[in-house]
Amino acid sequence: MKLFGQRSNFEIDPFTDLLFNALLTFTFLFLVALLLLNPPAKSGIIDPKAEFLITVSWPDGSPNDIDVWALGPKGEKVYYKRTQQGLMHLDRDDRGNANDTQVIDGKTITNPINQEVLTIRGRPPGEYVINLHYFKSENNEPVPVTVYLAEVNPVLKVISYTTETLAAENDELTALRFTLNTQGKVTNINKLQKSIIKANQK
């Protein structure tokens, strides 16, 4: 009977030991290669599929709050209180200077860009109406607002680019109307005025 710690009569020769270590190294490198070929999914990253992108922007640093309202072909409405309905999504609601600052590591960081972003993540046929609303004025000044419509898939293509002026608080105007036909193509671009907010208040 051998006591713990006593040397066994079975000895591993140096060549076998070398082969064993080489096999361990090869296995480790093989597993690392597999991880690099198939990286784990990154949590917290959203890469939504978008067919159309609508951006509404006004001068950087402006304290005023401009809102975008969208009306879809089936009467669905998207705005700051209802940021998603059907395939329309308000991805960014900007409130002028109200949400332009944040504290990071004890330092106040200011983002002067004023922009709202609306995406349409499909091509349901029918008419879409994009309205601008002067929600809150901090300086009682008119605000020029740029509305940009781009088709994202299969390649980025600018469909419409226009600038409108909202004169005073509570003003609403239609900046863009367009129709998607049954083939998913944009047709009938116009600015015929249609209130979404008044209809929403009924």
C-alpha positions, 0 to 999 in steps of 0.5 A, a space after each residue: 500500500 502506497 501512502 499519498 504523495 509517494 511516487 508511482 512506479 508508472 513514469 511518463 516519458 518526456 516525449 509523451 508529456 510533450 505530445 500531451 501538452 501539444 494536444 492541449 495547446 491545439 485544442 485550446 487554439 481550436 476553441 478560440 478559432 471557433 469563438 472568433 468564427 462565431 462571435 456571441 450575439 451582442 446584447 443591447 444592440 438594436 439594428 431595426 430593419 427600415 424601408 424608409 427614414 424620415 428625419 425632422 430637424 431644426 437649428 442646432 441649439 434652438 430651445 423650441 420643441 418641434 414634434 413630428 406627427 405621422 398618419 399611416 394608410 390605415 389611420 394609425 398615428 405615431 407621435 411623442 405619446 404613441 411612438 410605435 404603431 404598425 410599422 411606423 416607429 418614432 425612434 427619437 423624440 427631441 424636446 429642444 433644449 429640454 433633453 439636450 444635457 446629461 451628466 456623465 462622470 460628473 460633467 455636464 455634456 450638451 448635445 445641441 442637435 435638434 432632430 426627430 427620427 421616424 422609420 417605416 419598417 415595411 411597405 404597406 400600400 396607401 397614403 402617409 402624412 407627415 405633419 410638423 407641430 410647434 409644440 412649445 416656444 421658448 423665445 417666440 420666434 419662427 422656426 425653420 424645419 427641414 424634413 428629409 425622406 429617404 428610401 433605405 432599401 435596397 440602397 439609400 435614395 433621397 426621395 424628398 427634401 424640404 424646409 418649412 417654417 413654423 411661425 408660432 407655438 401650436 402651429 401645425 402644417 403638413 410637410 409631406 404626403 406620399 403614397 406607396 403603391 402596391 409595388 412598394 414604390 413612392 408616388 404622389 408626393 405633395 403638401 396638401 394640408 391635412 391636420 392630424 392633431 385636430 382629428 386626434 383630439 376628437 
